[in-house]
Amino acid sequence: MGAKVSRVTPERTSVDQGHLIEASPNVPSSKVALPENQAQTLPLPADLTLDFPFFKDPLTVEYFQDSKVILIMRGLPGSGKSHLTKVITQLYPHATICSADDYYSLTGMYEFDPSRLKDAHAYSQAKADQECNKGTSVVIIDNTNVTRWEMIPYVKMGNAYKYVVLLIEPKTPWFKDAEELARRNTHNVSVDLLKRRLHAWQKMSPLYYGWFLNEADTWLLKRVGDAWLERCLEVSDFLEDFMGWSGLECPEDMMKYYQRMEPELLHCTAMFSGRGKVPGSREYERKSEVENALGQAFHLHMIGFFITSRSFGIRVKLTEDQLNVWAQNDFEEEIPALPTRSKHTRRNSDQNPVVLEPRASLISVQQSQEVMAHRMRPLKSEGRRAHITLAFKPGERPMCTGFDAMKVAEFEGRDSQTDLCKVYQVPGGILCSYGKGIWVIYPEIQYVAISLFAGFY
């Protein structure tokens, strides 16, 4: 099957925030092009049942090696799920399988007892929690996962430990053919029981789809954002404006004004589906472009930052491939709502000690002269809402960052832009004020990191 791919994870180093804006060992600089991906893939036969990005796409393989991913396998006995799991472990030797079936094999022989099904699932969940707590890079949940209640504990676990969660179904033609499943499964499960299980099959739709950075890049980008905010506070007009909307006078307190998105991974939302309840979300899920992109890694290009009285975000420039799965409304009107208490709270990372730490992919890329000449008009209409929320004012909704990103794009698109914008030179870029508490940072570089297109469940 080919050579195994070993994952080497360096220890996390301390970061000098002031150097994050320019090139540094933590954010390596590339003035030519993005680095060639050297990740190995697994030589596979021409088998469509193994047609997954984490087998054949080098960038996705690299993300899996350097990040934390939970694969929730879905499929009845005989569907090819166990074979798929076996091939995954051949490519990712650090992967760990968590299965309720293992509980029935503790004596060395498989002895299924339906009366102990609850204990079997508790065993699988306990092992998964142990592996997530260790920071195991790829955790595989090898159960049938027919209903939502079977999957929800692992989804919550993944979110708490900063994993990206993927639901994986075999691509065998007989995946939901009870007759063929009965013929192929090794546990002698009857056709009637398989039919009942297929009838009970539940679809699980995410709250939203997006491109997710891993834990290391999430941590590093927050430090990058802090470095830029600290630099902006050295501009007297910005400092005065910030004092006006925050009521704070000390720069140290201003650095703590916004509320972090904890413990979530930083991400750029492509579609808010509301777990399938938003109009058009079901059609979106069935699009071939979306189905093909799920579980695939993409470079995420971050071209600047914006700071307002209520949000702090990163601007994202989507590629053509990313725009194919972009379904956010770039011209949505914001409906005023009463402020709410956010569910996001600060989290002490020491509560979950990590043995195998993810590795950051973030690099800084020098902008071309053409891009620099038009850097105050960086985005077209489609995708102008694309952003990453770094933080927001306590009491505000996280979605306010997207509306602020569209306001910035609206200002940039006006012909009288130069009359509206006050420009300030800062080391590493320019800072612009569009009034009404809207400030935009246009760096001389852009930041690029590997992200995984997935759902947040």
N, C-alpha and C positions, 0 to 999 in steps of 0.2 A: 504493500500500500504506500510505500515511500517513507522517507525519513520523518521522524517526529520533529515538531517545532518546539524548541525550549523557550521559555519566557524568562528573561533576566530583568529583574526589577531593582534599580538602584535605590539607595536610601534617599529620602527627601532631604534636600538641603535648605538652609535658611535663605531668605530672600531679602535683598535690599530693595525696598519699594521704589526708591528714587531711581534705580537703574532699570526698573521694569519698563519704563517708557522708551528707553533706547535699547539697543541690543545688550544682552547679558547672558551669562551661562544658563539662567533659568528661562529666558525667552530668546533662544538663538535667532540670529538674524540671517536672512537669505536675501541677497540683492538681485539674484538672477531669476530663480523660479522655485517652485515647491520641490522639496526633495523627492527623489525617486523612491517609491515604496519597495523595500527589500523583503517584506514578509513573504514567507513561503506558503504555498497552498498545497493541498493534498492531491496527488495524482489520482484521478477518479475515472472509472469507466464511463462510457456515454450512457449514463443512467439518469433519466429525468427525475427519478424519485430522490436523487441527491442534489437537485438543482437549488441550492441555497447559497446566498452570498457568503456565509461564514465558511464555506468550503472553497469557493472558486475566486472570490474577489480579494486581492492582496490587501487593499486598504481596510476591508472589514476584518480580515484575519488579524491585522495589526491592532485594530481597535479591541478585538476580543482578547488578544494577548496582554494588552496593557491596561485593561479596564476591568470592571466588574459587571457581569451579565448573568441573569437568571433565565434559563430556558425552561419554560413550563411546557412539557411535551403533552400533546393531546391525541388520544387514539385508543380504540378498543383492541383487545387481544387479537393478534393476527394482522394488524394494520401495517406493520413494518416499523412501528415506533421504537421498539427495542433495537432493531438493526441500525436505525438512524442514530440512536443514542450511542451505540458502540462505535460507529464511524466518527462521531463528534469527539469521543475520548481518544481516538487514535491521533487526531490532529491537535487536540488540546490536552496534553497529558496531565496538566494540573486540574482538569475538570473533575468534579466529584458528582456522583449520581446519588440522589436521594429518592428512595422508592418504598412504598408501603409493602411491596412484595418481599423486600429484604427482611421484614419482620417475621414473615412466615418461613424464612430460611435460616433463622438463627441457630437451629439445631443441626444444620448441615444438609437438611432435606426439606424441600418445599412442601409444606402442609397447610393448605388454605383452610381457614376457619372463619366463616362469615360472622360469627358471634363476636369476633375480636377485631372487626374491621376498624372500629374507633381507635383501638390501641395501635393498630398498624399505621393509621394516618398520623397519630400522635408521634409515633416513632420516626416517621419520615419528616415531619415538621421539626422535631427536635434536632435531627441531624442537619437539616437545612439551616436552622438557626445557628448551630454550632459552626458550620462552614462559612456562613455569612459573617459571623462575628470574627472569624479568622481572616476574612478578606480573600477567600478563595476566588480566583478570577472568573471561573465559569462553574456555576452551580446548576445541575440538571435535575429537574423534578420529573421522574419517570413513572408517573401514574396515569391512569386513564383520563382523569380530569374532565369528566363528562359535564359536570354541573359547576356553577359558579362557586358554590360553597367549598368545593374541593380546592379551587385555585386561590380564593381570596386570602387565606393565611400567608401564602407565598408572595402574593402581590404586596401585601402590607409589610412583610418582612423585607422584600427588596427595596421598597420605598424608604423604610427606616434605615437601612444600611447603605443607602446610596448606590443601588444597583439599577441597571436598566433591565426591564422585564420584557421578554419576548414570548409570545404564545406560538408554539411550533406544532404544525400538523403534518403527518406524512403525506407525500405526494403520490402514493400508490393509487392506481385506478380503482382498487377495491376498498378504499379507505372507509366507505360507508355501505358496503355490500355485505349484508349479514350472512348470506350463503357462503361467500368466499372467505369471510372472516372465520366462520365456523370450521371451514376446511383447513385453514392455515394455522389457527392458534394452537399453542402447545398445552394449554390449560384445560382442554376439553370443554370449553364454554359452548353451550348449546345455541342453536339458531334462534330459538324463542327468546332466550335471555339477551342475546345480542340485539335482537329487534327491539326489545324493551329499552335497552340502554341507548340505542340510536334514537328512539322516540323521545327519550329524556334529554337528549343533547341540547345544551344551551349555548347560545352565542354570547361572547363577552366582548363588549365594545369599550374602548378607552374613553377617558374624560377628554383627552385631546391627543393629537398626533404632533410630532415635532422632531427636531434634531437635537440629540442629547449629548452634552460633553461629559467626559468621565469625571471622577471625583478629583483627580489631580489637576486637570484643567479648570474645573470649577473653582477649586481653592486658589489656583494661580491667577485666574482672571479677576477674582474678587480683589486680590492684592494689586493687580494692575489698575483696576478702577479706583481703589483707594489712593494710589499714587497720583493719578490724574486729578482726583478731587482735591487732594492736598496741594497740588500745584496750582489749581484754579483759585484756591483760597489765598494765594499770594497776590492775586490781582485785586486791587482795592475796590473797583466797581463791583466785581463779583462778590467779594466779601461783604460789601454794604448791602447788596441785593439779598444775599443769603441771610444776613442778620434780620432783614425786614420780614422775610416770610417765615423764618424759624423762631424768631424771638430770642435767639442765642447770641452771645457776644464772644465766646471763647472758641477759637478754631478747633481745639481738641473736642469740645462738645459738639461742634458742627459735624465732625467726622462720624459721630454716633447718631446723627439726626435721623437718618433713614433706617428702616427696618429690613433686615436681611431676609432673603428667601431661604430659610432653613427648615428642614434639612435637605431640601430638594437639590437635585443636580441642575446646573444652569442649562437652559435649553431655549431654542427658538421654536415657537409654536407654528405649525403649518395649517392646522385645522382644529377648531374647538368643536367636538362632536357631542359633548354632553352625554356620553355613554349611549350614543345612538339616538338620542331624543331630539337633537337639533335638526331642523329640516335640511335635507340634502346629505346628512351624514351617512346614511345607509348606502346611498348611491356613490358617495366618495369612497367608502370602504371597498366597493366592488370594482373600482377603476383598476385597470391592469397596471397603470403606472404606480398606483399606491401599493398594490399587492406585490409588485416586483421590487419596490423600494424598501418595503418593511424589512428590517434587520440588516440593511446595507449601510455602510459607512460613507460619509461625504465630508469633503473639506468645508468648513464653515468660515466664511470671510467676514471679519469684523472690522469695519472701516472707521469707527469713531464712537463717541460717547455723547449723551445728552443728559443735562441736569435741569430739572424743573423744581418748582416749589413742592411737588408731590411725588416725583419719581426720579430714578437714576438708572439709565439703561445703556446698552451697547447697541449700536446700529449694525445691521447685518445686510450684506449684499448677496442676494441669492444667485446661483448659477442657473442656466437654462434647465438643467435636469431637476434642480430643486423647485423651480417655478412650475414644473409639470405636476407637482403634488401640492402646490401652494393653493390654499382655499380660504384664506382669510379675506375679509372685506376691507380693501384698502381705502374705502371712502365711507366707512360706517360713521354715523352720527352718534356721539356719546349722549346717552340718556342720564341726566343727573340722578344720583341715588344717594340715600342717606349713608353716611359713613358707617362702616361696620368694623367690629373688632376682628382683626386678622387671626387666622388659625396658625399662622407661621410664627414660631417662637425660636429663640436662640437655643442652640443645641451644643452641649459640651461633647466635643469629639472624643474625649477620654472615656466616655461611657461605653464606647464600642472600640476596644483596642484592635488595631489592624496589624496582622502579621505580614501579609503580602500587599504592599501598597501599589495602587495604580501608578502608571508612569504618564507624565504630561507629554502632549504632542504639540503644545502651543509654540509657534514661531512668529517672529516679526518679519514682514516682507516690505522692502522699500517700494514706495509708490512710484510708478512711472511718471515721466514729465507730463504726459497727456492727462493722466489722472489728477496730478497735482494742479494742473491748469483749470480743471473743472471740479475741484474737490468740494466746493460749496454747492454743487448741484450733482451729488453722487448717484442718485437713484431715479429710475424711471417710475411711472405710475404703478405698474404691477410690482408688488413686493415691497412697496415703500413702508409698509407697516412692520416689516420683518425686524425683529429686535430680540434682545435678551434682557430680561429684567434682572438688574443687580439688587435693587432695593427700592423701597417706597415709603412714603410717609405713614406712620402708624395711624390706623383708622381708615386708610384708603384701600381700595381694591387693587390687587396686582395688575388687573387688566388696564388700569389707568396709564401704565407705561406705554402700551400700544397706541392709545389715543394721543399721547404726547409725541410719540414718534411720527404720527401722521401730521400733527401740527407743525413739526419741524419741516417735514417734506413740503407742506403747503407754503410755508414761508420761503423755502428754497426755490420753489417754482414760480414765484412772483417776479415780474419784470423789474419791479422797483426794489429788488432785493438789497442793493447797495445802500439805499436810503433807509432801509429798515434795520440793517445789521451794523452793529458796532464791533469792530475787529480789534483783537488784542493779541500781540505776539507773545507766545509762551515757549519755553524750551521744548522742542520736539513737535511743534505744531502751532495752530492758531485757535483762539477761543473767540466765539462769536456770541453776541447777545442780540436776540430778536425781540426783546421786550417782553412784558407780561410774565417775567420769571422764567423765560426759556433761554437756556444757554447750550451751545453745541461746541464740541471739541473736534477739530479736524486735524488728526495727526499726520505727520510726514510718513508714517508707516501704517500698514494694516496688520492685524493679527489674524493668524490662520491656525485652526485646530481641527482635529478629526472628531466628527460627531456621528452618532448612530441614529438613523431614522427609525422611530419606534412609537408605540403608544404609551401614554401614562394611564394606568388603570386604577 
